[in-house]
């Protein structure tokens, strides 16, 4: 039992020290963290959007929570929500999963370049999309959503500009 305690206590101390250090170190996606409010177009409708980006699960993952309220022609509003979890896999690569209020679940494969994250979502068998999050020089965030067409090209279906809220 003493041997077990001699091993367990240093292992636990090391684990918690490493976890605390991971939370405090600069993170490649710190520029995206926070609550962002945006306006723009989504699926040919005017949209008001909220994007919240935060580190979760002891700092190992980036969680993006997204909500869009779209004004449709008859004057009503339609809400769409989604959530993504990303994990840093090194060398600017991020992988994860997306789930949304439409009942869809997609794999994510992102590439981080400076203050821009471009993510391919879905699969060629189901549907394939691309979203780009780019921090602009003035501190606003531009998010562009695209879908792969049957002809093999990208077609934009959403563009919103966000301002970070305190």
N, C-alpha and C positions, 0 to 999 in steps of 0.2 A: 504494500500500500504506500510506503514511503517513496518507493521508486516512482510510482504513478504520480504522486503529488509533486515530486521533484521535476517531472517532465511537464505535467499539466500547468503548473503555475507559470513557468517561463514562457510556455507556448501561448497561454492566454494573454499575458502581458505584451508579448510581441505582436499578437493579432490586433489588440486594441490600439497599440501604439502606431502600427502601420495604417490602420483604418483612420485614425485621427489625422495622421500626416496626409493621407490621400484627400481628406476633406479640405485641408487648408492650402494645399499646393495649387499653383495656377493650373488651370485646366484648359485644354485647347478650345472648348466651347463656352468659356466664360462670357464671351461677347454676346451670346444668344440668350443667356439666363435672364429671367424676369417675366413680367406681364406686359404684353404688347397689345395695343388696340389699333385695328386697321380698317381701311375702307378701300373699296375697289370693285372689281367685277369677278363673279364666279358663276360659271355655267350661263353666261349671257344675262345675268341679273346683277343689279347693284347689290353690294354686300357690305355688311359691317361684321368684322371678325375680331376674335380675341384669341391670342396665342400665349400660352404660359409654358415657359421652358424652365425646368429645374432638375437639379441632381437628386437622385433618389437611390434607395436601397444601399445605404452606406457610401454613397458617392460613386458607385460603380456604373450607374446608368444615367442617361439623359432621358427625361420624360417630357414629351410635348403633348399638351392638351390643347385642342383646337375646337373652336365653335364659330360657326358662320350663320348669320341671319341674312337670308336673301329675300329681296322684295320681288315678288312675281307680278306679272302684268295685271292680275285682277285685284291688286292692292293688298293681298295677304302676304304674310311672311312665312318662309320655310326655314327651319333650323336643321343644320347638319353639324354633327359632332364627331370627333375622332381623337384617338390617342395613339401615340407612338412611344416605343421604348428603344433607345439606341445604346449600343455598347461600343466603346473604342477598341478596335482590334489592332491598332498600331499603324504606323506609316500613313496617317491621314485617312485611314479606312474606318468606317462605322457600319455596324450591322444591327438589324433589329426587326421589329414587327409593328404593324399598323392594324388597328381595329377601328371600325366606325359605326355610326348609327344606321347605316344602310345594311349592316350585317356582313360587311366585307372584312376579310383578314388577309393581309399581304406581307410578304417578306420585304425587308428594306436593305439596300446596299448603298451606303453613302461614301462620298469622297469629300474630305475637308481640305480646302485650299485657302489659306489665310483666313479671312472672315467671310467665307462662303462655303456652304454645305450643299452639294448636289446629290440627290438621292434618287435612285431607280427603285420603283416599287412594283410589286406584282411579278408575274411570270409571263413568258411568251405564250404559254398555253392558255392562261386565263385572260388577263389584260395587263398591259405594261404602261406605267406612267413615270413621270419625272417631276420632282419638285426641287426648286432651288431657293435657298434662304441666303440672302446676301445683305450684309451690313453696309449701308451706303456711307459715303464720307461725312454726310451731315448727321449721322447717328440714327437715321431711320432704317427700318428693315424692309426690304423688298422680297416678296414671296411670289414665285411664278410657278403655276401648275400646268403640266402638259400631259397629253395622252398620245400613245403611239397609234397612228391611223392604220387602216388596212393596207395602205400603200407604202407603209414603212417609214413615214415621216412623223415628226412631232407636231401636234396641234395644241396651241395654248387654250386652256379653258378657265384659267383663273389668274388674276394679278391683283395683289393687294399691297398697299404701303402701310407700314405700322410705325407707331410711336410708342416707345417704352414708357410705361406709367410707373411713377414712384411707389 
